[in-house]
């Protein structure tokens, strides 16, 4: 708890010195994320079904349309089915947005903030920045831009992952990144994997080469952060929501209402910006040198 308090103080000092505004948005919302890989927790409030937020992203973007300034938030977030050494249903997230920045600029700031947070803790060597394609070529011996489903299934088998007949190229890519590539990343430095395939864009902008301007940050196999060059086009965001719900339907999951409040905000004009979400509990695991997230939670059960 003392380490957590010191970390929060460092974060607030860091952003205060850079004139980034701390904000607060609702934890309970009428709509939730449509991402088929995230399961939300629904609750009943006033006789209406609502959701605990899985991140403050949608609400913060709505706020940024009005504020039009750099902002950050430290908050609890909630995801169903999240359990394990690195996962917990309730966890703490740091999310921030930089107006007019590129995702490459933001990668450098993530690097700087994490190093300041670790001051007095484990020292990290100079960070490595590697494109998604390069990571697959180096650790899986396949090119994600040209590989077919059988290539991915073969790579999974070689890694001891038994493919299901339902697995797609997308699913195999996610598994190989999580179970093969991340497992080989060095533990003594941060590794930034960036420029993802368009189908793994999340809410990131897709560039003229068809690459999602997105990055993930690892220390060894521990994923710390996930950042984007933010998608600001309302029409494209609507199509993303529809595509997410189609995937949910195909996987037998509940189809969820799209967040029209976010769409209306994007139509008003979200400034060009880059944003990132960082797992505070995982960062505390590094600071305190423990290997189970429950060891940094006050009441884990």
C-alpha positions as CSV (number, residue, x, y, z in Angstrom):
1,X,0.0,0.0,0.0
2,X,2.9,2.3,0.7
3,X,4.4,1.5,-2.7
4,X,1.0,2.2,-4.4
5,X,0.7,5.6,-2.6
6,X,4.2,6.6,-3.7
7,X,3.4,5.5,-7.3
8,X,0.2,7.6,-7.4
9,X,2.1,10.6,-6.0
10,X,4.8,10.2,-8.7
11,X,2.2,9.9,-11.5
12,X,0.4,13.0,-10.3
13,X,3.6,14.9,-10.0
14,X,4.7,13.8,-13.4
15,X,1.6,15.0,-15.1
16,X,1.3,18.2,-13.1
17,X,4.7,19.3,-14.2
18,X,3.6,18.7,-17.8
19,X,0.3,20.5,-17.3
20,X,-1.8,17.4,-18.0
21,X,-5.2,17.8,-16.4
22,X,-6.4,15.0,-14.0
23,X,-10.1,14.2,-14.8
24,X,-12.8,11.9,-13.4
25,X,-15.5,10.2,-15.4
26,X,-18.4,7.9,-14.5
27,X,-17.7,4.3,-13.5
28,X,-21.3,3.3,-14.3
29,X,-22.4,3.8,-18.0
30,X,-25.5,3.0,-20.1
31,X,-23.3,1.5,-22.9
32,X,-20.1,-0.6,-22.8
33,X,-17.4,-1.6,-25.2
34,X,-18.4,-3.9,-28.2
35,X,-14.9,-5.4,-28.4
36,X,-15.5,-9.2,-28.6
37,X,-12.4,-9.9,-26.6
38,X,-13.6,-8.0,-23.5
39,X,-16.5,-9.1,-21.3
40,X,-18.2,-6.3,-19.4
41,X,-20.0,-6.5,-16.0
42,X,-23.6,-5.5,-16.2
43,X,-25.6,-4.2,-13.2
44,X,-29.1,-2.9,-12.6
45,X,-29.5,0.7,-11.5
46,X,-32.9,2.3,-11.1
47,X,-34.5,-0.6,-12.9
48,X,-32.2,-0.1,-15.9
49,X,-29.4,-2.3,-17.1
50,X,-26.0,-0.5,-17.0
51,X,-22.4,-1.5,-17.1
52,X,-19.3,-1.0,-15.0
53,X,-16.7,0.6,-17.3
54,X,-13.9,-1.6,-18.7
55,X,-11.8,1.5,-19.2
56,X,-12.6,5.3,-19.1
57,X,-11.9,5.6,-22.8
58,X,-15.3,6.4,-24.2
59,X,-16.1,8.9,-21.5
60,X,-12.7,10.6,-21.6
61,X,-13.0,11.1,-25.4
62,X,-16.4,12.7,-25.0
63,X,-14.8,15.0,-22.4
64,X,-11.8,15.8,-24.6
65,X,-14.2,17.1,-27.3
66,X,-15.1,19.9,-24.8
67,X,-11.9,20.3,-22.9
68,X,-9.6,20.1,-25.9
69,X,-6.5,19.7,-23.6
70,X,-4.2,16.9,-22.4
71,X,-5.9,14.8,-19.7
72,X,-5.3,11.7,-17.6
73,X,-7.3,9.6,-15.2
74,X,-6.4,7.1,-12.5
75,X,-9.4,4.8,-11.8
76,X,-10.7,1.4,-11.0
77,X,-12.0,-0.6,-14.0
78,X,-13.9,-3.9,-14.2
79,X,-13.8,-6.9,-16.6
80,X,-15.6,-10.2,-16.2
81,X,-13.7,-13.4,-16.5
82,X,-10.3,-11.7,-15.7
83,X,-8.5,-14.0,-13.3
84,X,-5.0,-15.3,-13.1
85,X,-1.4,-14.3,-12.2
86,X,-1.6,-11.1,-14.2
87,X,-5.4,-10.5,-14.2
88,X,-8.1,-9.5,-11.7
89,X,-11.8,-8.7,-12.3
90,X,-11.2,-5.2,-10.6
91,X,-8.0,-3.5,-11.4
92,X,-6.5,0.0,-11.6
93,X,-5.8,1.8,-14.9
94,X,-4.0,4.9,-15.8
95,X,-5.2,6.4,-19.1
96,X,-4.0,9.6,-20.7
97,X,-4.4,11.5,-23.9
98,X,-2.0,14.0,-25.6
99,X,-3.4,16.5,-28.1
100,X,-1.5,16.9,-31.3
101,X,0.9,14.1,-30.5
102,X,1.7,11.0,-32.6
103,X,1.6,7.5,-31.2
104,X,5.4,7.5,-31.6
105,X,5.7,10.6,-29.4
106,X,3.5,8.9,-26.8
107,X,5.7,5.7,-26.8
108,X,8.6,7.9,-25.7
109,X,6.5,9.4,-22.9
110,X,5.4,6.0,-21.7
111,X,9.0,5.0,-21.6
112,X,9.9,8.1,-19.6
113,X,7.0,7.8,-17.1
114,X,7.6,4.1,-16.4
115,X,11.3,4.8,-15.8
116,X,10.5,7.5,-13.3
117,X,7.9,5.3,-11.6
118,X,10.6,2.6,-11.3
119,X,13.1,5.0,-9.8
120,X,14.5,3.2,-6.7
121,X,13.2,-0.1,-8.0
122,X,14.5,-2.5,-10.7
123,X,16.7,-0.8,-13.4
124,X,15.7,-1.3,-17.0
125,X,18.1,-1.2,-20.0
126,X,17.4,0.9,-23.0
127,X,14.0,0.1,-24.5
128,X,13.5,-1.9,-27.7
129,X,11.1,-0.7,-30.4
130,X,10.0,-3.4,-32.8
131,X,7.3,-3.5,-35.5
132,X,4.6,-6.2,-35.2
133,X,5.8,-7.7,-38.5
134,X,9.4,-7.8,-37.4
135,X,8.4,-9.5,-34.1
136,X,6.6,-12.3,-36.0
137,X,9.5,-12.7,-38.4
138,X,12.0,-12.9,-35.5
139,X,10.1,-15.1,-33.1
140,X,7.7,-17.1,-35.2
141,X,9.5,-17.2,-38.6
142,X,6.5,-16.0,-40.5
143,X,5.3,-12.8,-42.1
144,X,1.9,-11.7,-40.8
145,X,1.3,-9.6,-43.9
146,X,1.5,-12.7,-46.2
147,X,1.0,-15.8,-44.0
148,X,-2.2,-17.9,-44.5
149,X,-4.2,-19.8,-42.0
150,X,-2.3,-23.1,-42.4
151,X,1.0,-21.1,-41.8
152,X,-0.4,-19.9,-38.5
153,X,-1.8,-23.3,-37.5
154,X,1.7,-24.8,-38.2
155,X,3.4,-22.1,-36.1
156,X,0.9,-22.7,-33.3
157,X,1.6,-26.5,-33.4
158,X,5.3,-25.9,-33.3
159,X,4.8,-23.8,-30.2
160,X,2.8,-26.5,-28.5
161,X,-0.5,-24.6,-29.0
162,X,-3.2,-27.0,-30.3
163,X,-5.3,-25.1,-32.9
164,X,-9.0,-25.4,-33.0
165,X,-10.8,-25.8,-36.3
166,X,-12.7,-22.6,-35.5
167,X,-9.5,-20.6,-35.1
168,X,-9.0,-17.8,-37.6
169,X,-5.7,-16.0,-38.7
170,X,-6.7,-13.2,-36.3
171,X,-7.0,-15.6,-33.4
172,X,-3.7,-17.4,-34.2
173,X,-2.0,-14.0,-34.4
174,X,-3.2,-13.0,-30.9
175,X,-2.2,-16.4,-29.4
176,X,1.3,-16.3,-31.0
177,X,1.8,-12.7,-29.8
178,X,0.7,-13.6,-26.2
179,X,2.2,-17.1,-25.8
180,X,5.3,-17.1,-28.1
181,X,6.5,-13.6,-28.8
182,X,5.9,-12.1,-25.4
183,X,7.4,-15.2,-23.8
184,X,10.7,-14.5,-25.5
185,X,10.9,-10.7,-24.9
186,X,13.7,-9.6,-22.6
187,X,12.9,-9.1,-18.9
188,X,15.5,-6.4,-18.3
189,X,13.9,-3.8,-20.7
190,X,10.7,-2.5,-22.1
191,X,9.7,-3.7,-25.5
192,X,7.4,-1.6,-27.6
193,X,5.6,-3.6,-30.3
194,X,3.9,-1.3,-32.8
195,X,2.2,-1.0,-36.2
196,X,-0.4,-3.8,-35.8
197,X,-2.5,-5.4,-38.5
198,X,-5.7,-3.5,-39.3
199,X,-7.9,-6.2,-37.9
200,X,-6.3,-5.7,-34.5
201,X,-6.8,-1.9,-34.6
202,X,-9.1,-1.5,-31.6
203,X,-9.9,2.2,-31.7
204,X,-6.7,3.1,-33.5
205,X,-6.3,5.0,-36.8
206,X,-5.3,2.9,-39.8
207,X,-2.6,4.5,-42.0
208,X,-2.2,4.5,-45.7
209,X,-0.2,1.3,-45.6
210,X,-3.1,-0.5,-43.9
211,X,-1.3,-0.7,-40.5
212,X,-3.0,0.2,-37.3
213,X,-1.1,3.0,-35.5
214,X,-1.2,1.0,-32.2
215,X,1.5,-0.1,-29.8
216,X,1.7,-2.5,-26.8
217,X,4.4,-2.3,-24.1
218,X,6.0,-5.3,-22.5
219,X,8.6,-6.1,-19.8
220,X,9.3,-9.7,-20.5
221,X,6.0,-11.4,-21.0
222,X,4.2,-8.8,-18.8
223,X,2.0,-6.5,-20.9
224,X,2.0,-3.0,-19.3
225,X,0.3,-0.7,-21.7
226,X,-1.8,-0.4,-24.9
227,X,-1.8,2.8,-26.9
228,X,-3.2,4.3,-30.1
229,X,-3.2,7.1,-32.6
230,X,-6.8,7.7,-31.9
231,X,-9.5,7.2,-34.5
232,X,-11.4,10.5,-34.8
233,X,-13.7,9.6,-37.7
234,X,-17.3,9.0,-36.5
235,X,-18.4,7.1,-39.6
236,X,-15.4,4.7,-39.3
237,X,-16.1,4.3,-35.6
238,X,-19.7,3.2,-36.4
239,X,-18.4,0.6,-38.8
240,X,-16.0,-0.7,-36.2
241,X,-18.9,-1.1,-33.7
242,X,-20.9,-2.9,-36.3
243,X,-17.9,-5.2,-37.2
244,X,-17.4,-5.9,-33.5
245,X,-21.0,-6.9,-33.0
246,X,-20.9,-9.2,-36.1
247,X,-17.9,-11.0,-34.5
248,X,-19.8,-11.2,-31.2
249,X,-22.7,-12.7,-33.1
250,X,-20.5,-15.3,-34.8
251,X,-18.9,-16.3,-31.5
252,X,-22.3,-16.6,-29.8
253,X,-21.8,-13.6,-27.6
254,X,-24.3,-10.9,-26.7
255,X,-24.7,-8.2,-29.3
256,X,-24.3,-4.8,-27.5
257,X,-25.7,-1.4,-28.1
258,X,-23.2,1.0,-29.7
259,X,-22.3,4.0,-27.7
260,X,-24.1,6.8,-29.5
261,X,-22.8,9.4,-27.1
262,X,-19.3,8.7,-28.3
263,X,-20.4,8.9,-31.9
264,X,-22.1,12.2,-31.3
265,X,-18.9,13.5,-29.7
266,X,-16.7,12.3,-32.6
267,X,-19.0,14.1,-35.0
268,X,-18.5,17.3,-33.1
269,X,-14.8,16.8,-33.5
270,X,-12.3,14.9,-31.4
271,X,-8.9,16.7,-31.7
272,X,-6.0,14.8,-33.3
273,X,-4.5,12.9,-30.4
274,X,-2.7,9.8,-29.1
275,X,-3.9,7.9,-26.0
276,X,-2.7,5.0,-23.9
277,X,-3.9,2.8,-21.0
278,X,-1.4,1.4,-18.5
279,X,-2.0,-1.2,-15.9
280,X,-1.1,0.2,-12.5
281,X,-1.2,-3.1,-10.7
282,X,1.2,-4.7,-13.2
283,X,3.5,-1.7,-12.8
284,X,3.4,-2.2,-9.0
285,X,4.3,-5.9,-9.6
286,X,7.5,-4.7,-11.3
287,X,8.2,-2.1,-8.6
288,X,7.8,-4.5,-5.7
289,X,9.3,-7.5,-7.6
290,X,6.3,-9.9,-7.1
291,X,4.9,-12.3,-9.7
292,X,1.2,-12.4,-8.8
293,X,-1.2,-9.4,-9.1
294,X,-2.9,-10.4,-5.9
295,X,0.2,-9.5,-4.0
296,X,-0.3,-5.8,-4.8
297,X,-4.0,-5.7,-4.1
298,X,-5.4,-4.7,-0.7
299,X,-8.3,-7.1,-0.8
300,X,-7.7,-9.5,-3.7
301,X,-10.5,-12.0,-2.8
